[in-house]
Amino acid sequence: MEFNKRTVLWIVFAISLIVLWNNWMVANGKQSLFSAQPPAQVAQQNKPADVPAAAQPGSAAVPGAPAAAATAVPGAPAPAAAPAAPSSQVVTVTTDVVKVDIDSVGGVIKRLELLHYPDHFDKTRNQVLFNVNGPNVYLGQTGLIGTSAAGVLPNHTTPFTVKSAQTTLGGNNQAQVVLEAEQGGVRLTKTLTFRKGDYLIGVRHDVTNISAAPVQPSLYLQLQHDGNKPATDSWFMPSYTGPTLYTDADKYQKLTFEEIEKGNADHSTKADNGWVALSQHFFVSAFIPADKAPRDIFTKKIANNLYAIGTVQSLGTVAPGATVSTDTRLYSGPQDEQILETITPGLELVKDYGMLTVIAKPIFWVMTQLYSMLGNWGWTIVALTILIKLAFFPLSAAGYRSMAKMRVVTPKMQAIRERYKSDPAKMQQATMELYKTEKINPLGGCLPILVQMPVFFALYWVLQASVEMRGAPWIGWIQDLTQPDPYYILPVIYAVSMYITTKLNPQPTDPVQAKMMLFMPIAFSVVFFFFPSGLVLYWVVNNILSIAQQWVITRKFESAAAK
């Protein structure tokens, strides 16, 4: 039977797409396509009934308490009756990049709006991270655990007094809110500092022992999130949302809510460096404790469909009248690689390129250099495609020469097929002898596609992970390169380009194969309906350049054969 390299190419391409899709699913905490294990149950999104009471700022989901008893602070006597909800004062701080609502109950940031990033669905609104009233529960909380003779220490359920509040940027390009609470013989002062152009929030804790006996408080920092899928998630465009952390010893670690639910989340539990975070598509919130301060790292299920990751840091023994202070940083903003690299080691790893990081990072660096000159991410992708094509030009030319030779000898191959149609073994032998005589490598045309596959996958991850291209337009109808083409124009152009490529290639001698080869461009263009338009743009430009190169080479060989 005749060995047809185009069939091999399409099989390689199809398998590559399946492997790419499977790796993406696994990397985002989904079930592998090849796993027989049933997928974990994930709560339905956008259901207000799923929002647990423990998510509210007035809840007592304090680290150290069992999930079932999350309404009790460790070591505290059980109250005789549930106290009335404390009165709440909300302080709103607005800088040039964020708008933040701070609840006086617990000193909790109950809402954080990113002013430079429109919402995925409603472009008239901004992206919101911390939130208790939206489709996803998402909070950052801090407080003290440990007890004294006077009772429970201040935590994120304790009413605070707003001592001062600068709600807009001042002459020093800063805004600052100071909150204070006294409980259990301890005064806790929280100072939140916001700076111009910065998504990094300074969080200072001053702990003063106002009792007559020593106390041994510990500071906890925790991020809460429900287990619902993001509203932007879809079957074709899944994304990762979950707890992440980093330590110098164990490096970057990515967890899932399903692992926490089952109690088998494997991660570092002690460190004196690093950070803990909640990552989502394009954005991240991370607590960065003081360096060289020993801490415990925990994950836990707080309530039904509510999970937390955080740290607990001992502040030592605080004598009566003494004060101990610690500075923490909270980053809540875009996964901008250049910004994250300057904040703390390893934080840039939340921008996850998957298995092809070694290729994806250089590609993104080249893209940033091109963007600095072109000012448009769409044209940047076009320029990148041209550079990649030039880099692979010798390999592509060799492959196209082999295909041009195959096209020239197609009539001879057809004659062999007719001569030995009743003897497949002799047909194969005669075909291989023809290849040898004409000095043709039947797999030579595979090389251009095989070499480009890792680049294709890496660019896929760059587009999937880069917040810089979120909402970035190209021209006309393409207003977001990370989303599918809304009018399917690029996939249609891709199908046309593949049809032209098929016509330029040597035609299969088998009529069934010939029909299949004409159908395949349509099938793959349908797949590209759901891919980021930036990735389809890359493939369209690559095909157009390939058609031009292949046409020139094919015409050259056909002219030589006609003489």
JOMOGI-V339409 format. One record per run of one state. SS is the DSSP state (@ for helix, = for strand, . for the rest). FROM is the first residue (numbers start at 0). LEN is the number of residues. Records with the same first field share a line. If there is no record, write none. Layout:
BEGIN
SS=FROM-LEN + FROM-LEN
END
This chain:
BEGIN
.=0-4 + 27-20 + 50-2 + 55-11 + 69-20 + 94-3 + 103-1 + 105-2 + 118-7 + 128-2 + 131-6 + 145-1 + 148-2 + 152-6 + 159-1 + 165-2 + 168-5 + 183-2 + 195-4 + 209-5 + 215-2 + 226-15 + 247-3 + 254-2 + 262-7 + 271-3 + 280-2 + 288-6 + 303-2 + 314-3 + 318-4 + 334-2 + 343-3 + 350-3 + 374-2 + 391-1 + 408-1 + 419-4 + 438-7 + 465-1 + 469-19 + 504-6 + 528-4 + 562-1
@=4-23 + 47-3 + 52-3 + 66-3 + 256-6 + 336-7 + 346-4 + 353-21 + 376-15 + 392-16 + 409-10 + 423-15 + 445-20 + 466-3 + 488-16 + 510-18 + 532-30
==89-5 + 97-6 + 104-1 + 107-11 + 125-3 + 130-1 + 137-8 + 146-2 + 150-2 + 158-1 + 160-5 + 167-1 + 173-10 + 185-10 + 199-10 + 214-1 + 217-9 + 241-6 + 250-4 + 269-2 + 274-6 + 282-6 + 294-9 + 305-9 + 317-1 + 322-12
END
